[in-house]
Amino acid sequence: MTTSVAYRSPGGTTMGLDDKISNKAEELKGQAKESTGKATDNEQLEAEGKGDQAGANLKQAGEKIKDVFKG
């Protein structure tokens, strides 16, 4: 069961805390993949990691935009 907890930043915007944590975890997973790809000279894994990071950043930006219109 997933519970959504609202997070209110000092600027007054809200974002579901669970979404924020999930997006950050995806970003960190991407960083780990990219680093591992670089260390092992695996270009595919490195590219996958960059893609994961880009996706997470896009989700974070989308959440922030939603918060602007909610608030």
Secondary structure, DSSP 4 states (H G I P E B T S, - for coil): -----EEE-TTS-EEEHHHHHHHHHHHHHHHHHHHHHHHTT-HHHHHHHHHHHHHHHHHHHHHHHHHHHH-
